[in-house]
Amino acid sequence: MKRARQGSRFRRSEFEPSSCPVSRDPAAVSRDIPPQLHDTPHHTTPCSAAIRHSPICSRPSERRVRLDDQAEQRSCLICGDRATGLHYGIISCEGCKGFFKRSICNKRVYRCSRDKNCEMSRKQRNRCQYCRLLKCLQMGMNRKAIREDGMPGGRNKSIGPVQISDEEIERIMSGQEFKDEANMAEHTWGNNGDSDHSSPGNGVSDGNQPSPASTLSSNRSVELNGYTAALREQYIGSAVAQHYQFLPHLFGYAAQPRSLYPQSHTLISQLVAAEELAPLGTPMLIEDGYRVTQVELFALLCRLADELLFRQISWIKKLPFFCELSIEDYTRLLSATWQELILLACLTVYSAQILGDLANVTDKYTPSDHELQGFSEDGMEVMEKLIYLFRKFHQLKVSNEEYACMKAINFLNQDIRGLTNVAQLEQLNKRYWYVCQDYTEYKYPHQPKRFPEIMMCLPEIRCIAGKLVNVPLEQLPLLFKAVLHSCKSSLNTYRSNTSPCVTKGSTPAN
């Protein structure tokens, strides 16, 4: 047999099931990170901790929430939690109030991974953002009671609940309503002589995707001057602004030819510097003719998850805003988003290795008839969605800068239960929304829909990552074989179709 590399063959002892235990306690990842997200050499990272928290071999554990000892005199009409007053027309809690405001102000479009009828309770409300927003609208929350600038304080304190048709609810949930409003605003500004150029300052995005910026325009600088200052104060803060050297024109319309704002360049450079972009170190080369077993492939997937999780922990400690949040919040954020971060990394910066070396390993694995017959419907659904995402990211060709922004935005999820500094998280999240939009509009001026397209990938990733952890462990080798085989075949077909061809009158190269 021809050896690919000395010592590269899988050794049976490395793939014994006992070498990759998966029975550690569900809170293991939390214990592995505090108190200071300690440095642990990669070779001593507990394999069991990473494996249990990898998207290929973990199951979701029920989050623990503290019960309110006090009697709840009023209940939120959305989730049943203790209500704090009348918010946007109905009795609701602070959590649902903030969620509704963020969803409407940021024009967010969610997706339900089930049947659009998820349970809404204090414990379950964060599991499906689509159904939570849907219930807010169905119960009468009035989106027109939210100030256009997104600042605290409603438009009209006396405004009550509203009843809207199912058709209008569907338009809001699909994002079509936001798209129509943006087009109408763009048309109005165009008639007034304003430019229709989309920038981080004017808040107009093509498509139906969210943009955290509100309507800013140079021709309206006088009336919006106070709002611009409020945005700077709200999303940056004086101390942070001095640290990052933000400039006022980040929030205004740039009259000069389009260029990347200096502060955006600084923030993106800091995010990219925090990334470990070197190839994965887990060996994935085997001898020609060697047949990989199910146990061997599963163990390899566990080791990859181990390395990827370790890189996420290291990444957190290098973040430019690391000192702005508590270790407890970082622990909760990582515990809730690790599978999404790993999936995003595999779709972008490590896709060449995943579709190359790992795909070659899965090609040498032949599933048994029993495995094929036992493949579940959940596995089929995840397989189809993963194939779709791989192809979508291949078409987008997401850059390292865009990947770094997407990762930070997804990580800074202020809707996660139990966070202590939600306001700061929201500021950080919106900061990188602005930066990412600025970068994509500068780098890809001829792709006006690129920013909403890459942002729309994030809910897709969350949905698939949530489903992936429910796939039975024994089905994972077959799942990854099917996904990588399909994606690799599509990639080869794409390359052959786009390769230089000999045209009439030309001479083939020798």
N, C-alpha and C positions, 0 to 999 in steps of 0.2 A: 504493500500500500504506500501511496505517496503521502508524505506528511506535509501538512500546510505550514507548520512551524513547530520547532522543538518544544515539547512539553505542552502543546496546545490541545492535545486530546483530552476529552473528559475522563476523569478518573471516577470509578464507581464509588469509591469511599467518599468523594465530595458530594455525591448525590443521594446518599442515604437519607431517608426521611427524618431521621433523628438529628441530622445536621441543620435542619431548618424548622425548628419547632414553631407552631402557630398557636400555642395555647396560652400565651401570656395574657395577663389581665388587660382589659380594654383601656385602662388609663395609663398604659405603659408609656405612650409617647409623651404624655404630660410629665411623667417622672423623669424621662430622659432629657428634658429640656431645661427646666428650672434648676437652680435658682438664677443662673447667669447664662443660660443657653451654652453650657460649658463646652469647651473644646474637647472632642474625643477623637483620637486618631482613627482613621477609617478602618484600619484592620482590627480595631478593638470595639467597633460599633456593635452593639448587641444585634445579631442577625434576627433574633426572634422579635425584637421591638420593631424593626423596619419591616419585616415580613408581615407582621400582624397589621401594620398600618399601610401596606402597599395596596394599590388599586387592583392587584391581581390575586390577592389572597386574603382579603379582609372582609369582615361582615360588619355592618353598621351596628353600633351599640346605642342603646337608648340613653339619651342625655338626661342627666339628673338636674332637676330644677327644685328650687326651694319653694315650699308651700307657704303661702302667706298666713301667718298666725292670726291676723286680725280678721274679724268678720267683714265680708265684702257686702256693703249695703247696695252698691250699684255695680252692675256688670257691663262690660264692653259688649256691644251688639255684634262685634266681629268675632272675638275669640273667647269671650266670657271672663277675661281677666278683670281685675278691679278697675272700674272706670274712674277717670280723673276730671270729667266734665264734658261739656258739649264741644265737640271738635268737628268743624266742617259740616255742621248740621245734625250730627247724631251723637248719642252718648257713646264714648269710646275711651280706651286706655291710651297712655302716652305712646306705647309701642306701635299700635295701629295708626295712631295719628301721625307719627313720624314716618312710618312706612308709606302711608298714602301720600303724604306731602312729597317725599323723595321720588316716588313713582311718577307722580304727575309732573313735578318740576323738571325732572330729568328725562321725561318722555320715555320711560322704560317699557320694554316689551318683553313679557315673560312667556314661558311655555310650561305646560303641565305634562308630566311624564306618565300620568295615569288617565283617568276618565273625566277630568275637569270637575271633580266633585269631592275633593279631598276634605278631610275633617279639619275644622278650624277650632282649635282650643288653645289654651295657654301653652300647652306642651307641644302641640303640633303646628302652630301657626307659621313657624319659620321653615317648615319642610317644603312648602309649595307656595312660592310668591305669586304665581298666576292665580290660584284659587283664593288667596288672601285679598288680592286687589279686586278680583271678581266679586267677592262678598262685600267689600267696601262699597262698590258701586251699586250692587243689588240692594244693600241696606239703606242707601240714600246719601252716602257721603258726597258732598258737593265740590267738585273740582274747581268750580268757578269761585269758590270762597277762598282759594289759595292765592296769595299775592303773586303777581307775575314775576316779581323780582326774587321770589323765593325767600324773602326775609321774614323774620318772625312777625306774627300779628296778621290775622285774617283781614280780608277786604271789608267784610261786614259782619260784625259780631252777632247781629240778629238774624242772619240768614239761616234758614232751616233746611231739612233734608229735601232731596229732590227725587222725583221718579223719572227715570229715563227708559226708553224703549230697549228691548233686547238688541235691536239693530245698532243703536248708538253704543251700547255697551260693547258689542262685538267690534265696532270700529275703534273704540278706545283700546281694547285688549289687543287687537292686531296691530295697532300703531297707525292705522289709516287716518284717524282723526288728527293725530299729531302732524302727519305728513301734509294733510290738507291745510292745517293752520300755518305751517311753515311756508307752504307755497303761496298762500294768501298774503302772508306778511312780506314775502320776497317780492311779490307782484306789486304790493303797495309801495314798498321802498323804491322799486324800480321806476314807478311812475313819478316819484318825488325826486328822481335824479340820483338816488343812492346806488352804489355799486352792488351787484349781486354776488360778489366774491365771498365765499364762505371762509371764515377765519375763526380762531379761538375767541375773538372778541365779539363777533356779531351773532353767534349762536344759531346760525342757520345751517342745517345739515341736509344733504340730499338723502333721499330714502326716508324710511320710517323709523330711523334709529335714534337713540337718545343722544342729546348733547347737553352738557351741564351748563353751558353758557346761555344767558338770556339775550334778549334782543338789544344789541349795542350797535351804534352807528356813529360815525364821525359827525354827520350832519345833525345829530341829536345830542351832541356832547354837553351842551348847556343844561338841558333838562335831565340828563342822566349822570351829570357830574357827581352828584351825591351818591347815586347808586354805585358808580364805579369805585368810589372811595370805600363804600360799604363792602363791596365784593373783596377788595384788597384786604380790608380789615378782617372780614369773616373767613376767607379761605387761606389767607397767608398769615396774618397776625404780625405785629410790629417786630417781635423778636425773631420770628422765623424769616421775615422779609429781609432783615439785616443779614441773617446767616446765609441766605441763598441769593441775596442781591437782586431781588425782583425789581423790575422796572414798571412804571405805571402803564406804559403802552401795551403791556400784555393784555389788558382788558379793554383796549380801544381798537378802533379800526385803523389799520396801517395804510396810509395814503401812498407811501413809496412802494416800489416793486416788491413783490413777495419775497421775504427772506425769513430764515429761522431766527426767532428771538433768542438773544444771547442767554437769557435765563433758562429757556427751554433746552438749549444745547447743554448747559451745565447740569441740569437735572437728569437728562437722558444719559449723559456721560457717567454720572454717578450710579445710575441704575445698572448700566451695562458693566461697569467696573465691579459691581457686586456679584455678577454672574460668574459661575464656573462653566466656561464654554469649551473647555478641553474635552476630547472624546472620553466616553465612559471607559473605565478601566477594567470592567468585568470581562474576562476572557470569553470570546464567542467564536473561536475558530476550532474546527474539528477535522479529523482525518477524512480523506476522500473514501467513500464507501461505508463509513461508519453509520449505523442506524441508531438514532436517538430514541430513547424510551420516554414514556409519559412522565415517569418520575424524574428523569434527568432534565427534561424540558421545564417541568414545574419548578425544580430547584434552581434552574438558571433564571427563570422569571423572578423568583424570590430574591436572588442575589442582585439582580438589576434593580429591583424595588428598594433593596437595602441601600445601594449606592445612591440612587436618586433621592431617597428621603434624607440621607446624610447631607447631600448637597443643598437641599432646601433649608435644613437647619443652619448650615454655614452661611447661606444666602441671607437669612434673617439678620444675622449679626453684622453684616456688611451694609445693610440698608442705610441710606443717608438720613432717614428719620428714625433710626433705631432708638435714640434717646428720648423720643417724644411720646412713646407708649410704654406701658408697664410690661414686665415679663409675663404677668398673668394674662394680659390681653394677647400677647404674642402666642402664648401657649394655646389659648382658645382658638385663635385664628388659624394656627397651624393644624390643630386637631380637626377643625371643620373643613379645611381647604386642601389638605395634603394631597388627596387623590386627584383633585383638579389641577394642582400645580404640576404634578408628575405627568399627567396626561398632556397638558399644554407643552411641557418640555419635550415629550416624545413626538409631538406633532410638529415641532419647530426645530430647535437647535440640535436635537439628537435624532432627527428623522432619517438622516443618511445612514446612521448605524442601525437604527431599528429596521429600516427597509432594506438594509444591506446585510450586515453580519447576522443579526437576529433572524431575519427572513431565511437566510441560508441554513441556519440551524433548524428552524421549523420545517423546512423542506425535507430534512432527513428524518423527520418523525412521521410515522404512519399510524394513524389511529385505528383501533380495533373496530370490528362491527358493533360490539357492545357500546363503545364510546359514541359511534355515529348514531346509533338508534336512541341513545339516552340523551342526546343533545336537546336542551329545553327550549321552549318558546322564548323565554327571557334571553337566553344565549343568542338566539337568532336575531332578536330585536337589537341587542347590543352590537352584534356583528355588523348588521346593516348600517347602524348609526356610526360606528367607528370607521367603516369603509368610506362612508360619505364625508366624514370629517377629514380623514387623511387626504382624500382627493381635493377637498375644498382648500385645505392649507397648502397643498402642492400648487394649486392654481394661484393662490394669493401670494405665495413666496414671501412670507412674513420675515421681515428683517430682524436682526438682533435688537435693534432699538425698539421696534414695535413690540417684539416679544417681551422685552423688559418692562415696557409700560403696561401691556396686557396682564402680565403676571402680577405687577404691583396693584393694579386696579382690582383684579379678582381676589387678591389676598386681603385687601383692605375692605372687607365686607362688613359694613356696620349693622347688618340685620342679624348677625349671629348672636345667639342668646348668651347672656352673662357677661358681656363686655362692660368695662367700667368707664371708658372714655369714648363714648359714641360720637360726640361732637367733634373731637379731634380726628377720629377716623374718617368722618365725613369730609372734613377739610382736606385731609391728605388724599382721599379718593378723588375729590373733584380737582385737586391740583394736578394730578396725573392725567385726568381726563383732558384738561386744557392742554397740557404738554403733548399728549399723544395726538390730539387733533391738530395742534400746531405743526408737529413733525410730519404727519401724513400729508397735510395740505401743502407743505413746503417741498417735501421729497417727491410726491406724486401729484403734481398739479393737473395732470390730464386724467386722473382717476378721482373725480369728485365724490364718488360713493365709497371710496376705500375705507375711510374712517368708520362709517356705520357698519360696513361689512365685517371688519375685523372685530368691532365691539360686539356684533351680533353672534360671533363665535363663542363668546364667554358663557351665555346661558346654555348653548348647545353642549359645551364641555361640562358644565355643572350637571346637566341632565344625564349625560352619558356616564359620568363618573359615579353619580348616585345609583344608576342601574348596574354598573359594572361590579360593585361590591356585593350585589345580590346573586351573582352567577355562582353556582356551586363550584367549589375549588377543583374538583376532578374534571370539570369541563373547560377550565382555563387553557390548558395546552392546545386543545382542538380549536377553541375560539381564536387564539392568537395565530395559529397556523392558517386558519381560513381567512382572517383579516389581512395578514401580511402577504399571503399568496395572491389574494385578489388585488391588493394595492400594488404589489410588485409587478403583476401582469399588466395592470393599467399603466404603470410608469413606463414599462418597456414598450408598450404599444404607442404611448405618447412620444417617446423618444424616436421610435422608428418613423412615425408620421411627420415629425418635425425635422428629421435629419436632412442635410442638403441633398438634393436630387439633381440628376443630369437633365438639363433643359435642352430643347432643340437648338442645335448650332453650337453647343458647348462641347468641350472635350473632357472626358473623365480624367481625374487626376491619377497619376501612376502610383 
